[in-house]
Every structure is written in C-alpha cells, then in structure tokens.
C-alpha cells in the first residue's frame, strides 16, 4: 500500500495519501502514475491574506542538516520516492511563514535504515543555511496528486466520509483520521445516537453483571459507567471484508464489523 502526502498539523486534511483496502489480512500495493511535480500546475496565490493549506500537500519534514555541504535530512510522509529523488520544483514552507515558496530539488537519496531521505536544495550551500531550514515542510500543489490504481483512495477523499452499518443502514459515525498500520485503520468519530445506543448496551451489561456479583456476595454494586467515559471513537480496519463498500460520490462507507469490534475501545 502506498502512502502519500499528509498535512499532519491539520489532522490529515489537505492530504494526498492513497490507501487501498487490504484483503486476507494484507494490504494491496499498486503502481500509480509517477507523481513528479508539474511546473505548470496551478498554485495558490501567494498574496492571499488567509492561505488555505488544503491546496497544498505535505511530502516531508526537514529534520536536520546532513554534513557540512548544505544537504538536508527529510522525514517523508510519502511513499513515492520520486518526490525526493527526481530533480525539479518543490515548495518549501519555512517555520513562521504562511505560504510555501518554490525551490529546486537538485538531488536526493534514501537512507533505508533510518527511513530518511537526504536531499540537496538549490541555494543551500552550507551547514548554517541548512540549519535555518530545520522544521520546514516540503510541499507540492494539491493538483499534483498522482493517479491511483483500482480500489485505492486518497486520504483526503476518505476524510469526512460517513460510515454506515451495511445490514441495518444505521449511521455509525464519520471518518476523522486514517492510521497507517499493517492494514490501515479508519478512526471513526461515533454519531451521538450510535454512541448512546452502544453505551446503554454496555451499561446494561455492566449493571446485570454487577447485580449478579452482588447477589453472589462477591462485591458491592458501585454504579454504572457514566457519560464522561462514553466511547467517542472506534478504530475500524480498512479491509474489504469489513469495509466492502466505499462510495465517494455518495460520501459513505458501509461496514460489516465482526461482533464486538465497535466495543473494543470502550
């Protein structure tokens, strides 16, 4: 499964992170079109008084200088090596700036044992200049999202989708995050009505168990779970067996969770 850019500061909004639904416990990989930045792609107006970073895609974060010649270590949030190894225009959002500025990527290489790229940017010639870029973000315009294979989805497209129980049509909640894992996990914020129903079921079970223990003389009944402990989100594996329907046009995902899955995080 290929993971593409995600703007971590805004909870994966403004993200281009292709996800595919896993099958038989494994994620599927594909070979989408190489996302080499297009210099002709429209970019946000740098004069905008209120920049909208949803128009940009984060591809990596500069973590430190590498050596004395101006090279930079970059932590990637993209699985596409072309973003760091193919020379061309990128955009740099410096700490404290409000708009990314164009910059030329000259070279790049991957350091596999550290999951880092070492890159060389035009105009960065020494360690001091490199140090000044620590914490800066490498970005590309959202219009440069690569094409994806069948049954793959951008994180940006999955965020905000409503999740329904396929059998009953009941609204479960809304996707608020995608958590990379062996199989990606959809973090779903439960709809109030669904959360209340599940909490009431849990309370009823707890109350029955507590009453039984009291009758057996093993413990006193100390009360039920209160609303402040109510489950707010659940993690749902993004695999075809559990999420068989992803309908972007209808803004919905249908799930068939196994028994107990939606109560795991209670």
C-alpha positions in Angstrom: 0.0 0.0 0.0 1.4 3.4 -1.0 1.2 6.2 1.4 1.2 9.7 0.0 1.4 13.2 1.5 -0.5 14.1 4.6 -0.5 17.5 6.4 0.0 16.3 9.9 -0.7 19.7 11.5 -4.3 19.7 10.4 -5.1 16.1 11.1 -4.5 14.7 7.6 -6.7 17.4 6.0 -5.1 18.7 2.8 -3.7 15.2 2.4 -2.9 13.0 -0.5 -2.4 9.7 1.0 -3.6 6.8 -1.2 -4.9 3.9 0.8 -6.1 0.6 -0.5 -8.3 -1.8 1.3 -6.4 -4.9 2.4 -7.5 -8.4 1.7 -6.9 -11.6 3.7 -5.1 -9.5 6.3 -2.7 -7.9 3.8 -2.7 -4.5 2.1 -2.6 -4.3 -1.6 0.1 -2.3 -3.5 -0.3 -0.8 -6.9 1.9 1.4 -9.2 0.2 4.7 -9.7 1.4 7.2 -12.2 4.7 8.8 -11.0 3.8 12.0 -9.1 6.6 14.2 -10.5 5.6 17.8 -9.8 4.3 19.6 -12.9 5.8 23.2 -13.0 2.7 24.3 -14.9 0.3 23.1 -12.2 -1.8 26.0 -10.7 -0.6 27.0 -7.3 -2.3 29.1 -4.6 -2.0 32.9 -4.9 1.0 33.8 -2.6 -0.7 37.2 -2.0 -3.7 35.5 -0.3 -4.2 37.1 3.1 -5.6 33.9 4.6 -3.7 31.0 2.9 -5.6 27.7 2.6 -3.1 24.8 3.2 -5.8 22.4 1.9 -4.5 23.5 -1.5 -1.1 22.0 -0.7 0.2 18.5 0.1 3.0 17.9 2.6 5.6 15.4 1.3 8.2 15.6 4.1 9.6 17.5 7.1 13.2 18.7 7.2 14.6 17.4 10.5 18.3 18.4 10.4 21.4 19.3 8.3 23.4 16.4 6.8 27.1 17.1 6.8 28.7 20.5 6.0 27.8 21.0 2.4 24.1 22.1 2.8 22.4 18.7 2.4 19.3 18.1 4.5 17.7 15.1 6.2 14.0 14.8 5.4 11.4 12.6 7.2 9.0 11.6 4.4 5.2 11.4 4.7 5.0 10.0 1.2 5.8 6.5 -0.1 6.6 7.9 -3.6 10.4 8.1 -3.8 10.1 10.4 -6.9 9.1 13.2 -4.5 12.7 13.2 -3.1 14.9 11.6 -5.8 13.7 13.2 -9.0 15.1 16.7 -9.5 12.6 19.5 -10.1 10.5 22.1 -8.5 9.1 21.7 -5.0 7.7 24.2 -2.5 9.1 25.0 0.9 7.1 26.2 3.9 9.5 27.7 6.4 8.7 27.9 10.1 6.7 31.1 10.7 5.8 31.6 7.0 2.2 31.5 5.8 2.8 30.4 2.2 5.1 27.8 0.6 7.8 29.2 -1.7 9.2 27.5 -4.8 12.6 25.8 -4.5 14.6 23.5 -6.7 15.3 20.0 -5.7 18.7 19.0 -7.1 19.4 15.5 -5.8 18.1 13.0 -3.2 18.8 9.6 -1.9 17.1 7.3 0.6 18.7 6.1 3.9 16.8 2.8 4.4 17.9 2.1 8.0 16.7 5.5 9.2 13.6 5.9 7.0 15.0 9.3 5.9 15.9 11.0 2.7 19.0 13.2 2.2 18.3 15.9 -0.3 20.1 18.9 -1.8 18.2 22.1 -2.5 19.3 24.9 -4.7 20.8 27.8 -2.8 21.5 25.8 0.3 25.3 25.6 0.3 26.5 25.1 3.9 25.5 23.8 7.3 24.3 27.2 8.6 21.9 27.6 5.7 20.7 24.1 6.2 20.2 24.6 9.9 18.0 27.6 9.2 15.6 25.2 7.4 15.2 22.8 10.3 11.5 22.2 10.9 10.5 23.4 7.4 8.0 21.5 5.3 8.4 20.3 1.8 5.1 20.6 -0.2 3.6 20.2 -3.7 0.3 21.7 -5.0 -2.8 19.5 -4.4 -3.2 19.4 -8.2 -0.1 17.2 -8.4 -1.8 14.2 -6.8 -0.8 11.0 -8.6 -3.3 8.8 -10.3 -4.2 5.7 -8.3 -4.9 2.1 -9.1 -8.3 0.4 -8.7 -9.6 0.2 -5.2 -7.2 2.8 -3.9 -8.2 6.1 -2.3 -6.6 9.3 -1.2 -6.7 10.1 2.5 -8.2 13.4 1.6 -11.1 11.6 -0.1 -11.7 9.3 2.8 -11.7 12.0 5.5 -15.2 13.1 6.4 -17.0 10.1 4.8 -20.0 8.8 6.8 -19.8 5.2 8.0 -22.9 3.1 8.0 -23.8 -0.5 9.1 -24.4 -2.3 5.8 -27.1 -4.6 7.2 -29.2 -2.1 9.0 -28.3 1.2 7.4 -27.6 2.7 10.8 -25.2 5.7 10.9 -22.1 4.8 12.9 -20.1 8.0 12.6 -17.6 10.0 10.5 -14.1 9.2 9.4 -11.8 11.7 11.2 -8.4 10.1 10.6 -6.5 7.3 8.8 -3.9 5.5 11.0 -1.2 3.7 9.0 -0.7 0.1 10.1 -0.3 -3.4 8.7 -3.8 -2.8 7.5 -4.8 0.9 7.7 -7.3 1.8 10.4 -10.2 4.2 9.9 -10.7 6.3 13.0 -14.4 6.9 13.2 -16.0 9.5 15.5 -19.2 7.9 16.6 -22.5 9.6 15.9 -24.2 10.7 19.2 -27.1 8.4 18.7 -24.9 5.4 17.9 -22.6 6.1 20.8 -25.5 6.4 23.1 -27.0 3.1 22.0 -23.7 1.3 22.4 -23.1 3.0 25.8 -26.6 2.0 27.0 -26.0 -1.6 26.0 -22.6 -1.6 27.8 -24.3 -0.1 30.9 -27.0 -2.7 30.9 -24.4 -5.5 30.6 -22.3 -4.0 33.4 -25.4 -3.5 35.6 -26.5 -7.1 35.1 -23.1 -8.4 35.9 -22.7 -6.2 39.0 -26.1 -7.3 40.3 -25.2 -10.9 39.8 -21.9 -10.4 41.7 -23.8 -8.6 44.5 -26.3 -11.5 44.8 -23.4 -13.9 44.9 -21.8 -11.9 47.8 -18.6 -11.2 45.8 -18.8 -7.4 45.6 -21.0 -4.4 46.1 -22.6 -2.6 43.3 -20.9 0.7 42.9 -22.8 2.3 40.0 -22.8 2.2 36.2 -20.4 3.8 33.8 -21.0 7.5 33.5 -21.4 9.5 30.3 -17.9 11.1 30.7 -16.5 7.6 29.9 -18.6 7.2 26.8 -16.7 5.9 23.8 -16.0 8.7 21.4 -14.2 7.0 18.5 -13.6 3.5 17.2 -10.8 2.1 15.0 -12.1 0.0 12.1 -9.7 -2.0 9.9 -9.8 -0.7 6.3 -10.1 -4.1 4.7 -12.6 -5.2 2.1 -14.1 -7.9 4.4 -15.0 -5.2 6.9 -15.5 -2.2 4.6 -16.8 -3.7 1.4 -18.4 -0.5 0.1 -16.6 2.8 -0.4 -18.8 5.2 -2.3 -17.1 8.5 -2.7 -19.9 10.0 -4.8 -22.4 9.3 -2.0 -19.9 10.2 0.7 -20.3 6.9 2.5 -18.6 3.8 3.7 -20.5 0.6 4.5 -19.1 -1.7 7.1 -19.8 -5.3 8.2 -17.9 -5.4 11.5 -17.5 -8.7 13.4 -19.2 -8.9 16.7 -17.5 -6.8 19.4 -15.4 -4.8 17.0 -17.2 -1.5 17.8 -16.9 -2.1 21.5 -13.2 -2.9 21.6 -12.2 0.6 22.6 -14.9 1.1 25.2 
